Amino acid sequence: MRVGIVGTGYAAKARAEALKVDRRLLLVTVAGNTPETTEKFSQIFQAQASTSWQQLVEREDIDLVIISTINRDHGKIARAALENDKHIIVEYPLSLDPTEAEWLISLAAQKNKLLHVEHIELLGGLHNAIKQYISEIGKIFYSRYVTINPKQPAPHRWTYQPSLFGFPLVGALSRVHRFTDLFGLVDAVNAQSQFWYTEPDLYKACLCNAQLKFNNGAIGEVVYGKGEAFWQSENIFTLYGEKGTLIFTPQQGQLLQGEKTQILEVGARRGLFAKDTTMVIEYLLAGSPLYVTPAASLYSLKVAEATRISSEVGKTMNEVNN
């Protein structure tokens, strides 16, 4: 299977390394942001350098396009790739606009092409450990997921530019998707956000807080912050159930029940892009099932978009259509 990659950053490199060790795959070409980075990336992975992503998706010798570039461009690249009859792997989010994302999913179905939106958070040790032990604590009534990433100083990168990254909980969609994967449909969303801007389209820090009321009665809270306003990192997922509490960090978990505390193992996070890539190839070549659907990703995107609207208008958003 012949592959083209759009992007030359961390995710693109992880994809290229996965392709290199699988004899069923051939990385044919790469398109990057600048000629210099594209040429260097292409030399490392022995691929051709395309002058643009437009040229890459139009090539007739490409079967699969992997989109690993800035969030803003995901939707338009996916559309062009589908119109040129390519299968697609795209890092989340599929688009910054849920309406466009929904349209792309329909187009992929019409074209009978795979449109796979990566959600490696579902493959990682943290999420698998939560699913393994969640039944131990009975009915869950409240859960809280906090990820704080201090940066001193904040980098002058696209991940700090709203026009390129999107609203933080849209760009960092995995934070919301963990909740929708665990608890299902959302009845109401209430969110707040704060930004420390240095330029009109560049901030040095952001903070988002969203409360999600689920159809099953559970309440979920997402806290996401990064940049210069923070001085201590935090990554913790806490779930409160009627029979106990689960507390997870990326390194380990705890099951608390009365005076009893059980230490839980959390698997490593290494190799997840490679695992995702392999699962896509197994699906395309052998029909093996994938771990996530475009529809599930789309729903989490709709919830994330509701957090953006709620934070801007200062009101609770009732019901997020599936």
C-alpha positions in Angstrom: 0.0 0.0 0.0 1.5 3.3 -1.1 1.4 6.2 1.4 1.8 9.9 1.4 2.2 12.0 4.6 1.2 15.6 4.9 3.3 17.1 7.8 6.8 16.7 9.1 6.3 17.1 12.9 6.2 14.7 15.8 3.1 12.8 14.7 4.3 12.6 11.1 7.6 11.2 12.2 5.9 8.6 14.3 3.8 7.6 11.3 6.8 7.4 9.0 8.7 5.2 11.5 5.7 2.9 11.7 5.5 2.6 7.9 9.2 1.9 7.6 9.0 -1.3 9.6 5.9 -2.7 7.8 6.7 -4.4 4.5 3.1 -4.1 3.4 3.5 -0.3 3.3 5.6 2.1 1.2 6.1 5.7 2.1 6.2 7.3 -1.4 6.1 11.0 -0.7 5.9 13.8 2.0 4.6 17.3 1.9 5.7 19.8 4.6 5.4 23.4 5.6 8.8 24.5 4.1 11.0 23.0 1.4 13.9 22.7 3.9 12.0 20.6 6.5 10.3 18.6 3.7 13.6 17.7 2.1 15.2 16.7 5.3 12.3 14.6 6.4 12.2 12.9 3.0 15.8 12.1 3.0 15.6 10.5 6.5 12.7 8.2 5.4 13.8 7.7 1.8 10.7 9.3 0.2 10.1 11.9 -2.4 9.4 15.5 -1.4 6.2 16.9 -2.8 6.0 20.7 -3.4 2.6 20.9 -1.7 -0.1 18.9 -0.1 -2.3 19.6 -3.2 0.3 17.9 -5.4 0.5 15.0 -3.0 -3.2 14.2 -2.9 -3.4 14.4 -6.7 -0.8 11.7 -7.3 -2.2 8.5 -8.8 0.5 6.3 -7.2 -0.9 7.1 -3.7 -3.5 4.8 -2.0 -3.5 6.3 1.5 -3.0 9.9 2.7 -1.9 10.5 6.3 -2.7 14.1 7.5 -0.4 15.1 10.4 -0.3 18.9 10.0 -1.9 21.9 11.7 -5.5 21.5 12.8 -6.9 24.3 10.6 -5.9 22.4 7.4 -7.2 19.0 8.3 -10.7 19.5 6.7 -9.6 20.9 3.4 -6.8 18.3 2.9 -9.2 15.5 3.8 -11.7 16.8 1.3 -9.1 17.0 -1.5 -7.8 13.5 -0.7 -11.3 12.0 -0.8 -12.1 13.8 -4.1 -9.0 12.1 -5.4 -10.2 8.7 -4.2 -7.7 8.2 -1.4 -8.1 6.5 2.0 -7.3 8.8 4.9 -5.8 8.8 8.3 -6.1 12.2 10.0 -5.0 13.2 13.5 -7.8 14.7 15.5 -9.8 16.9 15.0 -11.1 16.0 11.6 -12.0 19.6 11.2 -12.3 22.7 13.4 -15.9 22.9 12.1 -18.3 20.1 13.1 -20.5 20.8 10.0 -17.6 20.3 7.7 -16.5 17.1 9.6 -20.0 15.6 9.2 -19.9 16.4 5.5 -16.5 14.7 5.1 -17.7 11.6 6.8 -20.7 11.5 4.4 -18.3 12.0 1.4 -16.1 9.2 2.5 -19.1 6.9 2.7 -20.2 7.9 -0.8 -16.7 7.3 -2.1 -16.4 4.0 -0.2 -13.1 5.2 1.3 -11.7 4.9 4.8 -11.7 8.1 6.8 -10.0 7.3 10.1 -9.7 9.9 12.7 -6.9 9.1 15.1 -7.7 8.9 18.8 -4.7 7.2 20.3 -5.9 8.2 23.8 -8.2 5.3 23.6 -5.3 2.9 22.9 -3.1 4.2 25.8 -2.6 2.6 29.2 -4.5 5.3 31.1 -7.8 4.8 29.2 -7.5 1.0 29.2 -6.9 1.0 33.0 -10.0 3.2 33.6 -12.1 0.8 31.5 -10.7 -2.2 33.3 -11.5 -1.0 36.8 -14.4 1.4 36.3 -17.0 -1.3 37.3 -15.3 -1.6 40.7 -16.6 1.7 41.9 -20.3 1.3 41.0 -22.4 4.1 39.5 -20.3 7.1 38.7 -21.7 10.4 39.7 -18.7 12.8 39.1 -15.4 12.6 37.3 -12.7 15.2 36.8 -9.9 15.3 34.2 -7.1 17.9 34.7 -4.2 18.4 32.3 -2.0 21.5 33.1 1.2 22.0 31.1 3.4 24.9 32.2 5.7 26.5 29.6 8.3 29.1 30.6 8.4 30.8 28.2 5.5 29.8 26.0 6.6 28.6 22.6 5.8 30.7 19.5 4.1 27.8 17.9 0.8 27.1 16.0 -0.5 25.3 19.1 -0.8 28.7 20.7 -2.6 30.3 17.8 -6.4 30.0 17.8 -6.7 30.3 14.0 -4.4 27.3 13.5 -5.1 25.1 16.6 -8.7 26.0 17.2 -10.5 26.5 20.6 -8.3 24.6 23.1 -10.9 21.8 23.8 -11.4 21.4 20.1 -7.7 21.3 19.2 -7.0 19.0 22.2 -10.1 16.9 21.5 -8.9 13.8 23.3 -9.8 15.5 26.6 -13.5 15.6 25.7 -13.4 12.3 23.8 -12.3 10.4 26.9 -15.5 11.4 28.6 -17.9 10.7 25.7 -16.2 7.3 25.2 -16.8 6.5 28.9 -20.2 8.1 29.5 -22.0 8.5 26.2 -24.4 11.3 25.3 -24.2 14.8 26.8 -27.3 16.7 27.9 -25.7 20.0 28.8 -22.4 21.9 28.6 -21.2 24.8 30.6 -17.7 26.2 30.0 -15.4 29.1 30.8 -12.1 30.1 29.2 -9.3 32.6 29.8 -6.5 33.6 27.4 -3.4 35.7 28.0 -2.8 37.2 24.5 0.4 38.7 23.3 -0.8 39.3 19.8 -4.3 39.1 18.2 -3.7 35.5 17.1 -1.2 34.3 19.7 -1.5 33.7 23.4 1.1 32.9 26.0 -1.3 30.9 28.2 -4.9 29.5 28.2 -7.2 27.9 30.6 -10.5 26.1 29.8 -12.9 24.6 32.3 -16.0 22.7 31.1 -18.7 20.9 33.0 -20.5 18.1 31.0 -23.9 16.7 32.2 -24.4 13.3 30.7 -27.6 11.6 29.8 -26.9 8.8 32.4 -26.8 11.5 35.2 -23.0 11.6 35.6 -21.2 15.0 35.7 -17.8 15.3 34.1 -15.4 18.2 34.5 -12.5 19.0 32.0 -9.7 21.3 33.0 -7.1 22.1 30.3 -4.4 24.7 30.7 -1.0 25.4 29.2 1.6 28.2 29.0 3.3 30.8 31.1 0.4 31.3 33.6 1.2 27.9 35.2 4.1 26.8 37.3 3.3 23.2 38.1 2.3 20.4 35.8 -0.7 18.3 36.6 -2.2 15.3 34.8 -4.9 13.5 36.8 -8.2 11.7 36.1 -10.4 11.1 39.1 -13.7 9.2 39.0 -16.1 9.1 42.0 -18.5 6.2 42.2 -21.0 5.1 44.8 -18.7 2.2 45.7 -15.3 3.8 45.6 -13.0 6.3 43.9 -10.5 5.8 41.1 -7.5 8.2 40.7 -5.2 7.9 37.7 -2.0 9.6 36.6 -0.1 8.6 33.5 2.2 6.5 35.7 -0.2 4.6 38.0 -3.7 4.4 39.4 -5.4 4.0 42.8 -8.6 2.3 43.7 -9.9 3.7 47.0 -12.7 1.9 48.9 -13.1 2.7 52.6 -9.7 2.3 54.3 -8.5 0.1 51.5 -6.2 1.4 48.8 -5.2 -0.7 45.8 -2.3 0.4 43.5 -3.2 -0.1 39.8 -0.8 -0.6 36.9 -1.1 1.9 34.0 0.4 0.7 30.7 3.0 2.6 28.8 2.1 5.3 26.2 4.9 4.4 23.8 4.2 3.2 20.3 0.6 4.4 20.0 0.9 6.0 16.6 2.5 2.8 15.3 -0.4 0.7 16.8 -3.0 3.0 15.3 -1.3 2.8 11.9 -1.1 -1.0 12.0 -4.7 -1.2 12.9 -5.7 0.9 9.9 -3.7 -1.3 7.6 -5.2 -4.5 9.1 -8.6 -3.0 8.5 -7.8 -2.0 4.9 -6.1 -5.3 4.0 -7.9 -7.9 6.1 -11.1 -6.2 7.4 -10.1 -6.2 11.0 -12.2 -3.9 13.2 -11.0 -0.5 14.2 -11.1 0.8 17.7 -12.9 4.1 17.0 -15.5 5.3 14.4 -15.6 8.7 12.6 -19.1 9.1 14.2 -17.7 8.8 17.7 -15.0 11.4 16.9 -17.6 13.7 15.4 -19.8 13.6 18.4 -16.9 14.5 20.7 -16.1 17.4 18.3 -19.7 18.6 18.6 -19.4 18.5 22.4 -16.1 20.4 22.2 -17.6 23.0 19.9 -20.5 23.4 22.5 -17.8 24.2 25.1 -16.4 26.9 22.9 -19.9 28.5 22.3 -20.8 28.2 26.0 -17.6 30.0 27.1 -18.1 32.8 24.6 -21.8 33.5 25.2 -21.7 32.7 29.0 -24.6 30.3 28.9 -25.2 26.6 29.3 -25.7 24.7 26.1 -28.5 22.2 26.4 -28.4 19.0 24.4 -25.6 18.1 21.9 -27.2 16.4 18.9 -25.7 13.0 18.1 
